[in-house]
Amino acid sequence: MSKKILITGAGGFIGSYLVEEALKQGFEVYAGVRSSTNLEYLQDERINFITLNFADSKQLASQITDFVKTNGKWDYIVHNMGITKTLDHFMFDKINYVYLKTFVDTLIATDSVPKKFVYMSSLSAWRSDTKELYYIDDKEHPYPSSAYGRSKFRGELYLRSLKDFPFVAMRPTGVYGPREKDYFEMIKLIKRGLDITVGFEQQYLTFIYVKDLVKAVFLALEKGHDGEGYFLTDGVEYYTQKDFRQLVAKALGKKMILPITVPIGLCKMVCNLSEKFASSKKVPVLNRDKFQILKQRNWTCDTSKAKAHLGYVADYDLAKGINECIAWYKEKGWLK
């Protein structure tokens, strides 16, 4: 009999890849979606869709209880639901932390705890203010400066407060790949012949291709140690913005790129103005919370635990990932 897996946030960039991999591995897949979820990448007829109301604990308990009576418990849950951008910073905490807490409390109360609960956290939850190069690890005192990072860290703290709850936390760095839209904006700018760097001091960047992140998640379902958190990159020590620019330009066949460095103070002003004059229906790529991420200099982290516990080794470095990603953007008409 196939193992049942619930993937929340299934309609998002990462979620859609998680669903595809679960199907490939033969799971009985339940995709957690909302009525407004775009199902463009969830067309496989084997997908079972389910809507769970994380905002109402009583209704959520009823929904989970009814499901378990009919189908039995989920063997695994990947809680990928969350938001990365919002103009109302309270919503970070509400959706990324409060909804997680409500969900987990309800799983416990209804005796529906799975064998493994994977929580999609972020390197942003463990960032450091230092401008020096060193690997962020579990010994580092978490100091998230963005509202997004704080909400993810609160989620981790809550899970750690529970006794015998079988969770693992994934802490990926910047995730890119086909279907992703923020890095796509950077790629479009480079295609136009420009590349913008924030701040004059060196920035140490790391990346992870979406397929490698998904690979790590499914390794964690099988091998993850309960209560542990895993930092995830492509295994390269670090990249610079110049490295990113050159790899994108090469994949695009672009010869001339004009690099422009924007002072931190000017970037902050632009982010503030962009948010101030943004439409209430669309969150701009540049906003106040994004500024906290852009100004961070050190995005390196220690991935040795993921390798030791999970056997995780990335299949994609940035060059390979960018080439595959740009090929997809071109095929789908995103890049003309």
C-alpha positions as CSV (number, residue, x, y, z in Angstrom):
1,M,0.0,0.0,0.0
2,S,1.3,3.5,-0.9
3,K,2.3,5.8,1.9
4,K,0.2,8.9,2.2
5,I,1.8,12.3,2.1
6,L,0.3,15.8,2.6
7,I,2.1,18.7,1.0
8,T,0.8,22.1,2.1
9,G,1.4,25.1,0.0
10,A,1.3,22.7,-3.0
11,G,0.4,25.4,-5.5
12,G,3.6,27.4,-5.0
13,F,6.9,27.4,-6.7
14,I,8.5,24.8,-4.4
15,G,5.3,23.1,-3.5
16,S,4.6,22.1,-7.1
17,Y,8.0,20.4,-7.4
18,L,7.4,18.6,-4.1
19,V,4.2,17.2,-5.4
20,E,5.9,16.0,-8.6
21,E,8.6,14.2,-6.7
22,A,6.1,12.6,-4.4
23,L,4.2,11.2,-7.3
24,K,7.4,10.0,-8.9
25,Q,8.3,8.1,-5.7
26,G,4.9,6.4,-5.6
27,F,3.3,8.2,-2.7
28,E,-0.5,8.7,-2.4
29,V,-0.3,12.5,-2.7
30,Y,-2.6,15.0,-1.0
31,A,-2.0,18.6,-2.1
32,G,-3.0,21.2,0.3
33,V,-4.5,24.2,-1.6
34,R,-6.8,27.1,-1.2
35,S,-9.8,28.1,-3.4
36,S,-7.6,30.8,-4.9
37,T,-4.6,28.5,-5.6
38,N,-3.3,28.5,-9.1
39,L,-3.3,24.8,-10.2
40,E,-1.3,25.4,-13.4
41,Y,1.5,23.0,-12.3
42,L,-0.8,20.6,-10.5
43,Q,-2.5,18.9,-13.4
44,D,-1.6,15.2,-12.7
45,E,-4.8,13.2,-12.3
46,R,-3.3,11.2,-9.4
47,I,-3.2,14.3,-7.2
48,N,-5.8,14.4,-4.4
49,F,-6.7,18.0,-3.5
50,I,-7.6,19.0,0.1
51,T,-8.4,22.4,1.6
52,L,-7.6,22.9,5.3
53,N,-8.6,26.0,7.2
54,F,-5.6,26.9,9.3
55,A,-7.3,30.0,10.5
56,D,-10.1,28.2,12.4
57,S,-8.9,25.5,14.8
58,K,-12.4,24.0,15.3
59,Q,-13.0,23.6,11.5
60,L,-9.5,22.3,11.0
61,A,-10.0,19.7,13.7
62,S,-13.2,18.6,12.0
63,Q,-11.5,18.5,8.5
64,I,-8.6,16.4,9.8
65,T,-10.8,14.1,11.8
66,D,-13.1,13.4,8.9
67,F,-10.1,12.7,6.6
68,V,-8.5,10.3,9.1
69,K,-11.8,8.4,9.6
70,T,-12.1,7.8,5.8
71,N,-8.5,7.5,4.7
72,G,-6.3,6.9,7.8
73,K,-3.5,9.3,8.9
74,W,-1.0,10.8,6.6
75,D,2.3,9.0,7.0
76,Y,4.2,12.1,6.2
77,I,3.5,15.8,6.1
78,V,5.6,18.5,4.4
79,H,4.5,21.9,5.7
80,N,5.6,24.1,2.9
81,M,2.8,26.6,3.2
82,G,3.9,30.2,4.0
83,I,4.4,33.6,2.5
84,T,7.7,35.3,1.6
85,K,6.3,38.7,0.7
86,T,3.6,40.9,2.1
87,L,3.1,44.7,2.8
88,D,1.4,43.8,6.1
89,H,4.2,42.4,8.3
90,F,1.7,41.0,10.8
91,M,0.8,38.5,8.1
92,F,4.2,36.9,8.2
93,D,3.7,36.0,11.8
94,K,0.1,35.0,11.2
95,I,0.6,32.7,8.3
96,N,4.2,31.4,8.9
97,Y,3.9,30.9,12.6
98,V,0.3,31.0,14.0
99,Y,-1.1,28.8,11.2
100,L,1.8,26.3,11.8
101,K,1.1,26.2,15.5
102,T,-2.6,25.8,14.9
103,F,-2.0,23.0,12.5
104,V,0.5,21.1,14.7
105,D,-1.7,21.5,17.8
106,T,-4.6,20.1,15.9
107,L,-2.7,17.1,14.6
108,I,-1.7,16.3,18.2
109,A,-5.2,16.9,19.6
110,T,-6.8,14.6,16.9
111,D,-4.2,11.9,17.3
112,S,-3.1,12.5,13.7
113,V,0.6,13.0,14.1
114,P,2.5,11.6,11.1
115,K,5.7,9.6,11.2
116,K,7.6,12.6,10.0
117,F,6.7,16.3,9.8
118,V,9.0,18.4,7.6
119,Y,8.9,22.1,8.2
120,M,10.1,24.4,5.5
121,S,12.1,27.0,7.4
122,S,14.8,29.3,5.9
123,L,18.4,30.4,6.2
124,S,16.8,33.8,6.8
125,A,15.7,32.6,10.2
126,W,19.4,32.1,11.2
127,R,21.1,35.0,9.6
128,S,24.0,37.0,11.2
129,D,24.8,40.7,11.0
130,T,28.4,40.1,10.4
131,K,30.2,41.3,7.3
132,E,32.8,38.7,7.6
133,L,32.8,35.3,5.8
134,Y,32.1,32.4,8.0
135,Y,29.6,29.5,8.0
136,I,26.4,30.0,9.9
137,D,25.5,26.9,11.9
138,D,23.4,25.7,14.8
139,K,25.9,27.2,17.2
140,E,25.2,30.6,15.8
141,H,22.9,32.7,17.9
142,P,19.9,33.4,15.5
143,Y,19.4,37.0,14.7
144,P,16.8,37.3,12.0
145,S,16.4,41.0,11.0
146,S,13.6,40.5,8.5
147,A,10.0,39.9,9.6
148,Y,9.9,36.9,7.3
149,G,13.0,35.4,9.0
150,R,11.6,36.0,12.5
151,S,8.3,34.3,11.6
152,K,10.2,31.2,10.4
153,F,12.4,31.2,13.4
154,R,9.3,31.4,15.7
155,G,8.0,28.3,13.9
156,E,11.2,26.4,14.6
157,L,11.2,27.5,18.3
158,Y,7.6,26.3,18.7
159,L,8.3,22.9,17.2
160,R,11.3,22.5,19.4
161,S,9.2,23.2,22.5
162,L,7.1,20.1,21.8
163,K,7.8,16.8,23.4
164,D,8.3,13.8,21.0
165,F,6.9,15.6,17.9
166,P,8.8,14.0,14.9
167,F,9.8,17.1,13.0
168,V,12.8,18.2,11.0
169,A,13.4,21.8,9.7
170,M,14.8,22.6,6.3
171,R,16.8,25.8,6.1
172,P,17.5,26.5,2.5
173,T,19.4,29.5,1.2
174,G,18.0,31.3,-1.9
175,V,16.0,28.9,-4.0
176,Y,15.8,29.4,-7.8
177,G,14.7,27.4,-10.8
178,P,12.0,27.1,-13.4
179,R,8.6,28.7,-12.3
180,E,10.4,31.1,-9.8
181,K,9.8,34.8,-10.3
182,D,12.1,36.9,-8.1
183,Y,15.4,35.6,-9.5
184,F,13.7,35.7,-12.9
185,E,13.5,39.5,-12.5
186,M,17.2,39.6,-12.0
187,I,17.8,37.4,-15.1
188,K,15.5,39.7,-17.2
189,L,17.5,42.7,-16.1
190,I,20.8,41.1,-17.1
191,K,19.3,40.2,-20.4
192,R,18.6,43.9,-20.9
193,G,22.3,44.6,-20.3
194,L,22.2,45.7,-16.6
195,D,23.1,44.1,-13.3
196,I,22.5,45.8,-9.9
197,T,24.6,45.1,-6.8
198,V,23.6,46.4,-3.4
199,G,26.3,47.8,-1.3
200,F,30.1,48.3,-1.9
201,E,31.2,45.7,0.7
202,Q,31.6,42.1,-0.5
203,Q,28.5,40.0,-0.4
204,Y,28.9,36.2,0.0
205,L,26.0,34.6,-1.8
206,T,24.7,31.0,-1.8
207,F,22.1,29.3,-3.9
208,I,20.1,26.0,-4.1
209,Y,18.4,24.7,-7.2
210,V,14.7,23.8,-6.5
211,K,15.3,20.1,-7.5
212,D,18.1,19.8,-5.0
213,L,15.9,21.3,-2.2
214,V,13.2,18.7,-3.1
215,K,15.8,16.0,-3.1
216,A,16.8,17.0,0.4
217,V,13.2,17.1,1.7
218,F,12.6,13.5,0.6
219,L,15.9,12.4,2.1
220,A,14.8,14.0,5.4
221,L,11.5,12.1,5.3
222,E,13.5,8.9,5.3
223,K,16.7,9.8,7.3
224,G,16.1,13.1,9.1
225,H,16.8,13.1,12.8
226,D,13.8,14.3,14.8
227,G,14.3,17.8,16.2
228,E,17.2,18.7,13.8
229,G,17.4,21.5,11.4
230,Y,19.4,21.3,8.1
231,F,21.1,24.2,6.3
232,L,21.0,23.6,2.5
233,T,23.0,25.1,-0.4
234,D,24.5,23.7,-3.6
235,G,27.7,22.9,-1.6
236,V,29.8,25.7,-3.2
237,E,31.4,27.8,-0.5
238,Y,30.0,31.1,-1.9
239,Y,29.4,33.1,-5.0
240,T,29.6,36.8,-5.7
241,Q,27.1,38.9,-7.6
242,K,29.7,39.0,-10.4
243,D,29.7,35.2,-10.5
244,F,25.9,35.2,-10.9
245,R,26.0,37.9,-13.5
246,Q,28.6,36.1,-15.6
247,L,26.8,32.7,-15.5
248,V,23.5,34.3,-16.5
249,A,25.1,36.3,-19.3
250,K,26.9,33.2,-20.6
251,A,23.6,31.2,-20.6
252,L,21.9,34.0,-22.4
253,G,24.7,34.5,-24.9
254,K,24.9,38.1,-23.7
255,K,28.3,39.8,-24.2
256,M,28.0,43.2,-22.6
257,I,26.6,43.8,-19.2
258,L,26.8,47.0,-17.3
259,P,27.2,46.4,-13.5
260,I,25.8,49.1,-11.3
261,T,26.5,49.3,-7.5
262,V,23.7,50.9,-5.4
263,P,24.7,52.2,-2.0
264,I,22.9,50.5,0.9
265,G,21.3,53.8,1.9
266,L,19.9,54.5,-1.6
267,C,18.6,50.9,-1.8
268,K,16.8,51.4,1.5
269,M,15.2,54.6,0.2
270,V,14.1,52.8,-3.0
271,C,12.6,49.9,-1.1
272,N,10.7,52.2,1.2
273,L,9.3,54.2,-1.7
274,S,8.5,51.1,-3.7
275,E,6.4,49.8,-0.9
276,K,4.8,53.1,-0.1
277,F,3.5,53.6,-3.7
278,A,2.7,49.9,-4.4
279,S,-0.7,48.7,-5.3
280,S,-2.6,47.1,-2.4
281,K,-3.1,44.0,-4.6
282,K,0.6,43.3,-5.5
283,V,3.7,43.2,-3.3
284,P,6.6,44.8,-5.1
285,V,9.9,42.9,-5.4
286,L,11.6,45.7,-3.6
287,N,10.0,46.4,-0.2
288,R,11.1,47.1,3.4
289,D,11.4,43.5,4.4
290,K,13.3,42.6,1.2
291,F,15.8,45.4,2.1
292,Q,16.8,43.5,5.3
293,I,17.7,40.5,3.1
294,L,19.5,42.6,0.4
295,K,21.7,44.3,2.9
296,Q,23.0,41.1,4.5
297,R,26.6,40.4,3.5
298,N,27.1,36.8,4.6
299,W,24.8,34.1,3.2
300,T,27.1,31.1,3.8
301,C,26.2,28.3,6.1
302,D,27.4,24.9,7.3
303,T,25.7,22.1,5.3
304,S,27.8,19.2,6.8
305,K,24.9,18.0,9.0
306,A,22.7,17.5,5.9
307,K,25.4,15.5,4.3
308,A,26.1,13.4,7.4
309,H,22.5,12.7,8.4
310,L,20.7,12.7,5.1
311,G,23.5,11.8,2.6
312,Y,22.6,15.1,0.8
313,V,24.9,16.2,-2.0
314,A,23.6,18.7,-4.5
315,D,23.3,17.6,-8.2
316,Y,23.3,21.2,-9.4
317,D,25.9,23.9,-9.0
318,L,24.9,27.4,-10.1
319,A,26.2,27.1,-13.6
320,K,24.2,23.9,-14.3
321,G,21.1,25.2,-12.6
322,I,21.1,28.6,-14.4
323,N,21.5,26.9,-17.8
324,E,18.5,24.6,-17.1
325,C,16.5,27.4,-15.6
326,I,17.1,29.8,-18.5
327,A,16.3,27.1,-21.1
328,W,12.9,26.6,-19.4
329,Y,12.2,30.4,-19.3
330,K,13.0,30.5,-23.0
331,E,10.9,27.4,-23.9
332,K,7.9,28.8,-22.0
333,G,8.2,32.3,-23.5
334,W,9.1,34.1,-20.3
335,L,12.3,35.3,-22.0
336,K,11.9,36.6,-25.5
